[in-house]
């Protein structure tokens, strides 16, 4: 059976590759276009694609194309740009590259994710995948990657680069730039001096830096230092930067964390939320806008972490997760008092993340859609659609949520000429839906087809990709 399946996939992807290499255009006719920039869908449109690029788009009555074109009837369908998950881990942390390429890349693509920002993983593996994907050797999402994150403690691993001081932090920035990292990611740092050394060295090297806020650096300082995006609210202790009691609470929280007094830490974080200052918030929102500092809320990840029993993980979705990862998800909260306390804290404070997301959005702060995939209960591909729903829950319209994962991602990456909207000259990375996502954001999950680099992957092809991912995930189980 496995041999038959393997031959089937080779035939499928061989055929797709052959089609991609032809000059026969692909035409999506009579489709409604939604790209997160218009007040309403543009109905009865035609999009012409050739060689991985959109070559024409406009009202169906006005667009001409060759008789030899492959025409897809788009009546009743809705076309959106390919989605970007701007916070994933696909080659490190819980995602072992030995299996993640065959499990996670098809899982992402089959869910309409045509691009990802990897926030900590094996850099050489990620760059290798990136080269092979961009050269057409195999199908997968576009990848931008940090490689290993900078950390103030721990051992050196493919996803972690520990630094002990400011000099080591500078050297790490230079090394990662030389190795081909697209940006620098901070997880933790040993001191304020190390943080500002990263900021200064990144500026000198012409590479952006992003990540968690260190506990001894507030959001305004990080923004002024040039941090391109701040990841998470809870893990970056955003509430401290907005607290009227910040000067008192921040040193207390630093001391509690140093002692690993999690009970005190949880209490102090609750105090920070309770002492929210609207004046400080207004000042910070203005600073983030002025400095063009982006924020990635990762609401779905926080929801899953704080409500493990409520996460909608059905049996079908769990088949994509290898047994070793499932085992790590099952352990912890029930057996370990510290993990249980952490879950309870996240559950109590998660509401603040929705509040901050809504306030930032209303104020005009730029936000990204990222799911922190493969954190507990967060399944790549599916999780971005849940993140879009969380953004809507926080106050976004469906169109605004789609913008975060499309045109917003392109703007953040400086790639607006390449993708993010459906226009002539842009990459043919698109998702064709069976229902209108502007009416219900859940309709982004109703995928009829994915177009990746001009290749039309219909429902049958996508289902084959998903079946391949399940087979690869089961193989990991059998080996452990």
N, C-alpha and C positions, 0 to 999 in steps of 0.2 A: 504493500500500500504506500509506504514511504517513497519507494522508487517511482511509482506512478505519479504521486503528487509532485515529486521533484521534476520529473519530465514535463508535467503540466505547467509548472511555474516557469521552466526554461522556455517552453514554447510561448507562453503568455508574454513574458518580458522580452523575449527575442522579437516577437511580432511588434510589440510596442516600440522597441528601439528601431526596428526597420521602418515603421510608419513615421517616426520622428525624423528620420533621415531623408524622407521624401520631400518633394516640393508641393505636394497636394495640400491645399489649404483646408483648415478645419473651420466650419462656419456654424456658429450658434445663432439660430434664426428665431425671431419672434419671442425673445426672452425679456424679462423685466430685470433691469440692472439696479443693484443697490450697492453703493460703495462707501456708505457712511459719511458722505459729503453733501448729499442732497436732502431736501426736505421730504421728498417722497421718491419711491421707485420710478425709474424711467421705463415706461412700458413699451412693448412691441419694438424692441431694439434688435439689431444684428451685430454680432462681433465676429470679425474675421481674424484667424490666427494662422501664421505661417512661420515655420522654423523657430518655434518657441517664443514668438513675439506677437503681440496684438498689432495687426497692420491696418485695421479699419474698425470703426464702431460708429453707430448712429441709428436713426430710425430705419426700421426694416424696409420701408418703401424707397429709401434713398441709397442703400448700400448694394453695390453690384459685386459679383464674384464669379469665378470660372464655373462652368458646368461640371468640371471634373472634381470640384470640391466635395469634401465629406460634410454633409449637412446634418446638423442635429436639430430636431424640432423642439424649440424652447417654449411652446405654448404652455402656460401654467407653471413655468419654472422661473426661478429667481437666481440671478447670478451675482455673487459677491467676490471680492478679491480673495486670494488665498490668505488664510489666517496665519498669524505669527504668535507663538507662545514665547513670551519674552523672559521667562524664568523656568528653565528646565535643567535636569541633570541626566544626561543620556549615556555618559561614558565614565561613570565614577559614582561615588557615594553608594547608593543601593543598586546602581545599574552597572553590572559587570560587563565590560566590553566584549567578553567572550561570548555572550549571548545577546547583549542589548542591540547590536546592529540588526540582528534577524528578528527581534521582537519589537523593539521600540520604534525603529525608523518606519517600518510598514504600518505600525499602529498609528503613528502620528499622521502619516500621509493619508491613510484611509479615512481619517477623521477631518480631513481638509486643512491640516496644519502643513503649510508649504514652506515655513521657515521657523527656526528656533534660535534663541539666544541661550547657549549653555553657560551656566553660572558656576561651574566647578567640576572639572573632570580631567581625564588623561589627554593632555594637549596633543601629543603626537598622534594618538588614535583619532581624535576629533579632526585634526588637520588632514589626516589620510582620508577619512570619510568625506570630508568637504571637497578635497580634490577629485575623488572618484565620482561624487555626485555631480559636481559642476562640469566634469568632462563627459558625463553621460554613461559612465561604466555601470552604475546602478541607480535605481530610483530612491529618492529620499528628500527630505526637506532641506532647504538652504540652512547652513550652519554658521553662526558667528559664535566665537568661543573665547573664554578667558583662560582656559587651562586651569591649573591649580590656583585656588584662592590663597590670599595671604592670611596667615593666622599667627597669633601671638604666643601660641603654645602648641604642643603636640609633636608628633613625628612627621617626617616628610613622606608623603604618599603621592600617587598620581594626581589626586584632587586637592592636595594641601601643601602649601609652601610656608613652613614656619620661619618667622623672623624674630630676632631677639632685641633689635634696637633700630634706630633710625638709619644707620649705615647699611645694615642688612636689608632693610625695607627698600632703600634706594637701589641696592644691587639686584634685588628680586625684580623690581620693575624693569631694570635694564635687561636682565636675563630673559624674562618672559617676552618682552618686546622682540628681542633677538630671535627667540624660538618661534615666533610667529603668532603670538596671542593677539586677538583683535582688540582686547581691552584688559584692564586689570580689575580683579574682584577682591574686595576686602571682606573677610569674615570677622576676624578680631585682630587687634594689634596690641603690642605690649605697652604702648604709651601714646599720649597726645603727640609727642615729638615724632614718633614713627608715622602717625597719620599724616601730619603735615609734610613729612619727608616724602611720603608716597605722592601726595598732591603735587609737590614741587617737582619731583623727578618725572612724574607722568607728564606734566606740562612741558618740561624740557625735552622729553622723548617724543612728544606729539602723539600720545596715546591717552585715551580717556580712562577714568577709573570710576568704579561703581561699588555698591555693596551695602553691607550693614553699617549703621552708625556705631562707632565705638561708644561705650558707655560714658567715657569722659570727654566726648565731643558732641555738642548739640547740633541740631539740624541746620540752624542758621550759619554756624561756623563751617559746617561741611559744605553747604551751598556756596558760601563765599570762597571756599578753597577750590571750587571747581568740580565737585563731585557730580558726575553726569546723571546718575540715578541712585536713589535711595531705595533699598529693597525692604519690604515688609514694614508694618507699623509696630507690631508687638516686638519683634526681634530687634528692631532698631530703637526701641523705647521712645517712640515719638511722643508719647504722653508726657514725658519729662520735659521736652522742649516746649510744651504748651501749658505747663503747670505754673500757677501763680506761686507755688512753693518750690520751684525748681532749685533754687540756691540751697535750700535745706535738704531736699530729698535726694538730689544727685549724689552728694558725697556719702549719704547714708546708704544708698543703694550700691555704690561702689564698694563700700566696706562690707555690706552683707554678701555681695557676690564673691568677694575675696575670701570670706569665711565659709562660702558655700552654704549659707543659711537661707535655704529656699523659702522657709516660712516667712522670714523677715522680708525677703525680696518680693514675695507675692503681695504682702501687706503694703509695702512701699509703692509698688506699681499701682495698686488699687487707689492709694492716696493721690498718686499723680493724676490718674483719670478723674478722680473726684474734684481735684483742684484746677480743672481746666479753665484757662483764661481766654476769653474771646478776643481780647486786645492783643495778646501774644500770638494767637492764631492768625488774626488779620495781618499782623506784621510779618509772620513767617510765610504766609501764602504769597504776599507781595514780593518777598525776597526770592522765593522759589521761582516765581514767574520772571522776575527781573534777571535772575542768574540762569534761567532756562534749565533748572534742575528738575528732572522727572522723578516720579515716584511709582513704584510697583507695589500695589497693596497686597497681592497674593491672598485674597479673601477666602478662596476655596480651601487653601492649605490650612489657614488658621481655623476655619470652620471644621475641617476634618480632624485636626489635631485636638480641638476642644470638645468635639462631639463624636467620638469614635463609634458609638452605638447608633448614631443617626445617619452616618454616611451611607448613601445609597449604593452599596457594593453588591450587585446581584451576582449570581453564580456565573453568568455568562461573562461579565466584565472581569471577574477574578481569574478566568482561564488564561488571561493574557499575562498574569503575574507568576513568575517562577516560584516554586515552592520555598527556596531559601529566603526570598523577599517576604512572602506571606508569613513565614515563620517569625521573621523579625517584627512584622506588624502585630502579630498575635501576642508577643511577649511584651512586658513592660508595665503598662498601667496597672494591671491586675496584681502583679507580683511584686512590683518595686514601689515602695511608698513615695519616693521622690518623683518617679514618673507619674504616679497617680495624682500627686499634689499639683504637678505641672499641668496635667490635663484639666483638673478642676479650675486652676487659675486661668487657663486659656478660655475655658467655657464662660467664666464670669466676665472676662475682659473683652471677649470677641466683639460684643456689640459696639465697643468704642471704635473698632476698625471700620465698621459700616458708617458710623457717624463721621469719622475723619475723612473717609472716601467721599461721602456726599458733600461735606463742607469744602474740601479741596476742589472738587469738580465744579461746584457752584461758583467758587472764587476764580476759576480759570487756570488752576494748576494742571500741568500736563501729566497724565497718568498712562501707564502701560498695563496691558493684560498679560499676566504671568501666573502660572499655576503651581510652581515649585514641584513639578511632577516627580513621582516616586517617593515623596514623603509619604508617611503613613496614610493610606486610604486615597492617595492621589494618583490616579492611573493616567499615564500620558495619553494625549489625544482626546479622550473623553473629558479630562479635567479642564481643558481650556473652555469648552462649551459651558461647563459648570461655573467657571470663573466669569464668563460673560453674563450668566444669569445672576451671579452675585453682584456684579457691577450695576445691573438693572435694579436689583433689590436696594442698592445703596443710593439710587436716585438718577442713574443714567437712563436715557431713552434707549431702546434697542439699537437705533441708528448710531448713537454715541458710543455704545459698547462695541459695536462692530468697528467703528473708527479707531478705537484703542488698539485693536488687534490687526489693523490693516494700515491705513494711512498714518496713524500715530506711530506705529512701529517703524515705518519707512522714514518718517521725519526724524525720529530719534537716532536711527542708524545713518542718517545722511544719504538715504537711497531713494528719495522721492522720484528720481528719474527712472527708476527700475521697477518699482512695485508700489502697492498701497491703494491704488485706484484703478479703474478700468478705462484706460485711455490708449490711444494709438502710440506705439513705440515702447510700451511697457511689457515686462515679462508676462507670458501667458501662464500665470499661476492663478487659477480661479477655482471656485466651488459653485456647482450648480445644485440648487435646492428644490425640493418638491413643494415647499410652502414659504410664505412670506415672513422673513425674520423681523421685519419692521413692525409687524403686528404682534409677534410673540418671539422673544429671543430664543426660546427652546427650538424654534424651527431651524436654527443653524445646524442642528443634529440630523435633520431630515435630508441627508445627502443623496442626491441622484447620481452625481458624477464629480470627479475631481480632475481638473486639467493642470498638469504639472509640466512646465517647460514645453507646452503645446501638445503633450500627450493626453489623449482623452481616456480616462479610466472610468468606465461605466460601473454600474452597481455590481455586475458579475466580477469584474476585475478587482474591485475594492474588497468584495467578499473573499476572493481568493487570497488577497494580501492578508486579510485578517486571519484566514485559516492557516496561512503560513506562519503568522506570528504565534498563534496558539500552539502549533506543532513545535515550534522552536522553544516556547516556554515549557511545554511538557517534557521536552528532551532534557532540559535543565533539571527538572524534578527527578527524572529517572537516573541522573548521574550523581545525585547527592545522597 
